[in-house]
Amino acid sequence: MQLDGRVGASDVRVAFVPGVLAAAMLASGCQSSSPLMPTATPKPLTQVTVRTLVRGSEAPLPGVAISVDHRFNGLTSGDGTFTVQVDLGRWVRIDASSDEYGSFGAEGEINGPERWTFYLEPVTALPD
């Protein structure tokens, strides 16, 4: 600022630069290599293969809906399996459901590649 109270071009530039730097930091997600602002490290992933079988005959069940933590992930293939990616060391709930065979679910901590097998029973019609 000049002595007579007027704002000069250099004053505007000085005030503008910190604002641009702050906006750039926000736009970049505030990523920093500073020890005071650590960056998030992605968790390693692992696989859980869910296998669905008919209780008693152990025939594979294709088309069974698989949900992880109450979110639909997909349908089992012809061999009754579906593979999902989950964070290593994470506690998850996995559910398998079918209109013809009911549903079943389980939960646990995933510490490496796992294979979970769910046995589903046919839904029986209620007597009238």
Backbone torsions as a table, in degrees:
resi	resn	phi	psi	omega
1	MET	NA	142.7	-179.2
2	GLN	-85.2	164.9	-176.4
3	LEU	-62.2	-27.1	-178.7
4	ASP	-86.9	6.3	175.2
5	GLY	94.6	-3.8	179.5
6	ARG	-81.5	149.6	179.0
7	VAL	-96.9	126.8	179.6
8	GLY	-96.7	170.7	-178.5
9	ALA	-60.9	-37.9	-179.5
10	SER	-67.0	-30.7	177.2
11	ASP	-67.0	-39.6	-179.8
12	VAL	-66.8	-42.2	179.2
13	ARG	-61.3	-42.7	-179.4
14	VAL	-63.8	-41.0	179.9
15	ALA	-73.7	-29.5	-176.1
16	PHE	-74.7	-37.9	-175.4
17	VAL	-59.3	-49.5	178.7
18	PRO	-60.7	-35.0	178.6
19	GLY	-65.1	-41.0	178.2
20	VAL	-66.0	-40.9	178.6
21	LEU	-63.1	-42.2	179.1
22	ALA	-64.3	-42.0	179.0
23	ALA	-64.7	-39.1	178.9
24	ALA	-64.7	-39.3	178.4
25	MET	-65.0	-41.4	179.5
26	LEU	-65.7	-41.8	-178.5
27	ALA	-66.6	-31.0	-178.8
28	SER	-85.8	2.8	179.7
29	GLY	82.5	16.8	177.9
30	CYS	56.2	36.2	179.4
31	GLN	-75.5	135.3	-177.1
32	SER	-148.7	151.0	175.2
33	SER	-94.6	9.3	-179.8
34	SER	-69.1	139.7	176.8
35	PRO	-66.1	-18.0	177.9
36	LEU	-79.8	-22.1	179.2
37	MET	-128.1	77.9	-177.7
38	PRO	-67.3	147.8	176.9
39	THR	-87.9	150.2	-179.3
40	ALA	-73.5	133.4	176.4
41	THR	-99.5	125.3	-179.8
42	PRO	-64.8	142.0	178.8
43	LYS	-76.4	144.2	176.9
44	PRO	-67.8	147.5	179.7
45	LEU	-100.6	156.3	172.8
46	THR	-142.2	171.8	-177.0
47	GLN	-109.8	143.7	168.9
48	VAL	-122.1	121.4	176.3
49	THR	-98.8	121.3	178.9
50	VAL	-98.9	129.7	179.2
51	ARG	-118.4	129.0	179.8
52	THR	-114.7	129.0	-179.0
53	LEU	-130.2	155.2	174.7
54	VAL	-77.0	126.3	179.1
55	ARG	-62.3	130.5	178.9
56	GLY	101.5	-56.7	-178.2
57	SER	-92.7	-19.0	-177.4
58	GLU	58.3	27.2	174.4
59	ALA	-75.5	141.5	179.5
60	PRO	-65.7	147.4	-179.7
61	LEU	-113.3	100.6	174.9
62	PRO	-79.1	156.5	174.9
63	GLY	79.7	13.8	178.1
64	VAL	-83.5	132.2	-179.7
65	ALA	-75.6	128.7	178.7
66	ILE	-111.6	128.1	178.2
67	SER	-123.1	140.7	175.4
68	VAL	-117.1	123.4	-177.2
69	ASP	51.9	45.2	175.2
70	HIS	67.0	20.4	175.6
71	ARG	-119.5	127.6	-179.7
72	PHE	-61.1	132.1	178.9
73	ASN	-114.7	-28.4	179.7
74	GLY	160.7	-173.9	-178.4
75	LEU	-114.5	147.6	177.4
76	THR	-66.8	148.9	-179.5
77	SER	-82.5	-172.5	-178.6
78	GLY	-57.9	-29.1	178.8
79	ASP	-90.5	9.2	176.9
80	GLY	79.9	14.9	-178.1
81	THR	-115.7	155.8	173.4
82	PHE	-149.6	133.3	-178.0
83	THR	-111.0	132.2	178.4
84	VAL	-120.5	151.7	174.8
85	GLN	-98.0	131.5	177.3
86	VAL	-136.4	159.5	176.9
87	ASP	-67.7	133.7	176.8
88	LEU	-62.5	133.9	179.0
89	GLY	83.3	5.7	-177.3
90	ARG	-92.8	144.5	175.2
91	TRP	-86.6	123.6	-177.8
92	VAL	-129.7	157.6	170.9
93	ARG	-115.0	128.9	178.5
94	ILE	-121.4	130.0	179.4
95	ASP	-122.6	142.9	174.5
96	ALA	-121.4	128.7	-178.5
97	SER	-142.4	144.8	-179.2
98	SER	-146.7	141.2	178.2
99	ASP	-63.9	-35.9	-177.3
100	GLU	-84.9	-22.6	-173.4
101	TYR	-124.7	12.4	177.5
102	GLY	73.7	-155.8	-177.3
103	SER	-144.4	161.8	177.9
104	PHE	-154.2	147.2	179.0
105	GLY	-146.7	162.1	178.0
106	ALA	-153.5	163.9	177.1
107	GLU	-141.5	156.1	179.5
108	GLY	179.0	171.5	178.1
109	GLU	-87.8	132.8	-177.4
110	ILE	-96.6	113.4	-176.4
111	ASN	-111.9	12.1	179.8
112	GLY	163.6	-177.8	178.0
113	PRO	-57.9	132.3	-177.9
114	GLU	-135.2	160.6	176.1
115	ARG	-130.3	116.1	179.1
116	TRP	-107.9	133.5	179.1
117	THR	-114.5	127.3	178.2
118	PHE	-113.8	129.8	177.0
119	TYR	-102.3	118.4	-178.0
120	LEU	-109.0	141.2	179.1
121	GLU	-100.3	144.9	176.8
122	PRO	-60.4	141.8	176.9
123	VAL	-77.4	128.4	179.1
124	THR	-98.9	143.3	179.0
125	ALA	-72.2	140.9	177.4
126	LEU	-76.2	138.5	178.0
127	PRO	-65.4	143.6	178.9
128	ASP	-77.1	NA	NA
